[in-house]
Amino acid sequence: MPRGVCYLKMDQINKSLLEELARASLPNLEGTHAAKFRAQRREHFDKLNRLEWDGYIKKIGDNYRLTLLGLSEVLSSVSELGPLLRRFEKLFEVLKRHYEVHFSKRITLNELSKAADLTREEVNIALAYMVQAPLVGEYTSDFGASEDTYIAPSEEVLRYQSFSQVLEEMRSRRTAHLQAADPPEAATVLSFDELADFEFLLHPMIIEHALPLYRNGHLREAVLDAIVAIFDLIRKRTGLKGDGDALVEAAFSLQRPLLILSELDSPSGKNDQKGFIQIFKGAFQGIRNPKAHSLSHDLTRLKAAQYLVFASLLARRIDEAIIPKKEEV
């Protein structure tokens, strides 16, 4: 076994921690306060860290939430999750029927709520987990009460008979890695010391959202989350709610830009702005979409690391972009 950390084995303590977190965070989208949750379980700091590094739980702001992978581990043991699983299945059926008729056309969350006979709050909570599965082409990242929030199913939705099958496939893939006598490169991770020179190249947002996944061999998820983080950063700086090409055009438009990468009164500045418009679009279409639509990938640790560095460059350009004054727009 190469030096470093391998996949976490789901022992009873780890499972109990996931069960406790599920019960604590189920009622809302925000999750449960991470510092409080950890303080009450101080004897298990290392296990909580490992659960987070391995992608079973995720810290968003000050709060802990189970990921879909973590949720899949406790669905059968936490009876309170039964209603959530039923919502998954209802929404899955609606999204599958929608794709069969409209293909990848968007459906608003209000329409989805009506078709599934669920409240918007129930839809919002369920989708926050479901979009982590490879069933979605694009979606509005903020599942608030806005009427224009939407989701668009991908072709992958046709591969499955139920959402339970999706969850089982996620668990099966993890089990296959655990049982491998000689884990493949994608399941092998580097130690923290070995990553020191690599980490300094990364943007803080990529370190937070993607590096823990990379460290533990979840290469596809690391690259996908890195690109998702880029588009979240664009939305955060501009206040826009779209995604993909529409978001990029609205944010970096030469006519009315919300983010200016270079001086637009010079040919070179305009070329820089136009070039990065294409780069951002390409990152969404060529990296984010394929990684979101399929569980299979050809990533190695080196290739995934290069993707994270690339995403960090994009994040830096967004950070450094100038927001024009209103009279300049």
N, C-alpha and C positions, 0 to 999 in steps of 0.2 A: 504494500500500500504506500503510495507516495506520501512524503511529509505534508502535513497540513490537516485540515478538518474535513471529515466526510459527512454524509447525510446523517441527520439526527434519527435515532431509533425512538419510536413513539412508545415510551414506557408509561406506567400508570401515573406517575407524577406529572409528566408532560401532558398527558391527556386530561388529568384533573385540572391543571392550570387552564387549558383550553376550554374545558367545560365551565369553569368559574367565570372566565372572561366572556364566554357566550352569554351566560345568564346576566352578567353585569351590563353588557353593552347592547343587548338585543333591542331594547325599546326605541332606540333612535339611531340616526345616521352618524352621530358624533362619536359614539363609542363610550368608553369609561376612562376616567382620569388616570393616566399612566403612572404618575408619581405616587398617587394614593394606592393604586392596585399593587405596585411594586413594594411600597412600604409595608403593606399588610402581608406580604409574602417574601419578606427580606431573606429568608433562608433559601429562596429559590432564584436569586438574582441571575446566576449563571444559566439556569434553565430558561428563564424568560428571555435573556439575551439570545440564547441559541434558537429559541422558537421564533424570535424576530429575524435573526440572520437567515434562518432556513425558510422564511416566507410563510409561516403559519399565522403570525400576527404582524400588524403593521402599526407604527406610530404615526399619526397624522396630527400635527400641531402638538397639543399637550395630551392627546388621548390615544389609547390603544383600541384597535379594532381587530377582530379576526379577519383574515383574508378568506377567500372562497376555499382555498386549500385547507386552512384551519377549520373552517366550518364543516367541510366534508368529513373530517375526522370525528366529529362529535354529534352529527345529525341523529345517529341511532341511539345515543346515550343521553341526550338532553331533550326531554319530551316537550319542553317549551318551544323547541324549534320546529315542531310539526307544522304549525300554521305557516311558517316562513317557507318550508319545503313545498307546501301546497301552492303558495303564491308563485314560487319558482316554476312549478309545472304549468300553472295557468298562463303565466307570461310567456313561457317557452312555446306553448301551443299557439298563442296569438301571434308571436313573432314568426313562427314557422309558417302558419297560414298566410301571414302577410307577405313573406318572401315568395311563397308559391304563386301568389297573384301579382304582386308588385315588385318582385325581386328586391334589389337593395334600396328601394325608395324609402325615404324617411317616414316614420310615424311619430306624431307628437305623443308626449306622455299622457296628455289628457285623452287622446284617442285610445291609447293603450289601456288606460285606466277603465274607460267605458267598455272596451271590448272584453277585458278580463274580469269585469265586475269587481274591481278592487278600488279602494280609495287611492287618491294620489299619494298620500303618505305611505301606504302599503307598497305601492309601485316604487316609490323613491327608495325605500329601504331595501326592497328585493333587488332592484337594478344595481344598487351600489355594489352588491356581490356579483350579480350575473355578468356584468361587463368585464369581469376578470377572466371569464371563459372565452374561448375562441369562437364566439357566435355573433360578434358585433362588428359591423364595418366602421361605423362612426357614431358618435353620440355627443350630446352636450354634457360637459363635465360637471356642471352644476345642476343637480336634480332638485332644484328649489320648486317654488310654486308657480313659476313663470309659465305662461301659456305656450311659449315658443320653444320650450325644451323638447328635444326629440331623441330618437334612437333609430338606427338603420341596421337591420339584421344582415349578416353576411351569408354567403353560400354554405358555410360550414354548418349552419343550423339544420340543413337537410341531412347531414350525416347521422344524426341522432334521433332516436325514437322518443326520448324523454330527457329532462334535465338531470334526472337521477343517473342516467347513463353517462352524462358529461362528468358528473362528480366521481363516478366509479372509475372512469378512464383516468382522471387526475390522480386518484389514489393508486391505481394499478401501476401507473408510470413511476410513482415514487417508490412503491414496493419493489418494482423491478430493479431500480437502482440500488436499493438496500440489499437485495439478495444477490447482486452480481458479485461473483468471486473476485473479478478483476475489473473494477469500475472503469467505464470509458472516460475519455478525457473530459467530456462535458460534465461528468459527475465528480471530478476531482477538482479540488480548490487549493489555492495558495494560502500559505500562512500570512498573518498580518505583517510580519517582517518583510517577507518577499514582496508584498504589495506597496511598500513604503514609497519607492521611486515612482510607481504608477499613480498612486493616489494624489500626489501633489499636482498632477496635470488636470485633475477633475474639478469641475464647478461644484460648489457646496450642495446645490440642488441634486446633482447627479450622485454625489457621495451619499446623500440622505436616502434617495429613492431607489437607486440602482446598484450601488456598490455592495451592500450586504447580500443581495441576490447573487451578484457575480462571485463574491467570495465563497459562496456555498454551492457553486456549480450550476445555478439556475440561469443559464446564459440567455436563453430566449426571453425569459421574464425580465432580466436585467436590461437588455437592449430595448425591449418594448417599453418598460417604465421610464427609461431615459428619454425616449422620444415623446412619450406622453407628457413627461415633465416639461419639456421644451414648450409644448403648446399650452400647458397650464401657465407657464411663465409669461407667454405672450398675452394670454387672457388677463392675468394678474396686472400687468403693466398698462394694458389698454382699456380694461373694463368690458371688452367684447365677450360675446358668449358663443360664437360660432366655432368651427373646427375645420381642419384641412385647408383646401385652396381658398375657400371663402374667408376664413380667418386671416390667412396670410395676405391676401389682396387687401382686405380692409385695414390691416395693421401697417402694411408697408407701401401702400399705394403711392405712386409718384405724384398724383394729383392732390390728394388729401391724406397724407400719411399721419398715423398716430405714433409711429416710431420711425425716427430718421437715423439711418446707419452712417450716412456720409452727407457732406454738403451737397444739396441737390441742385445748386446753381452752377455746377461744373459737370462736364461730360464724364469725368472719372467718378465723381460722386454718384451720378445717376447710374452709371454702369455697376457700381458697387451695390446700390440699392436693388437694381433689377436682377443682378446676379444672385443675390441672397434670397430674393423672392423665389427664384427657381430652386435654389438649394433647400429652402424650407419646404417648398411643395414636394420636392424629390424625397426629402426625409420622411414626409408623411406617406407618400405613395409607395416609395421603394423600400422603406424600412418598417415603419409603423404598421401599415396595412398587412403586408405579408406575415409579420410576426403575430398580429392579432388574429389572423384568419386560419392559422394552422399550428398544431402542436409540434409538428416536425420542423427541423432546421438543420443547417449545415455549419453551425457556429463552433469554433474552437475557442479556447480561452484567449488566444492572441487576437482573433478576429473580433470577439466580443469586447475586449479591452479597447481596441481601436474604435469601435462604435461609441463607447462611452467617452472617449477623448473627443471624438467628432461632435457628440451631443454637447459636451462641455464648451467647445468653441462656439456653437450656436447659442448656448445660454449666455456666454460672455458677451456676444454681440448684442443680444437682447438687453442685457444689463447696461451696456454702454450706450445704447441708442438714446437719442435725444427725443423728448416729448415736446412737440412744438407748442408755442403759446397759441391761444385761441385765435388771435388775430393773424398768426402765421399760417393757419390751416386753410 
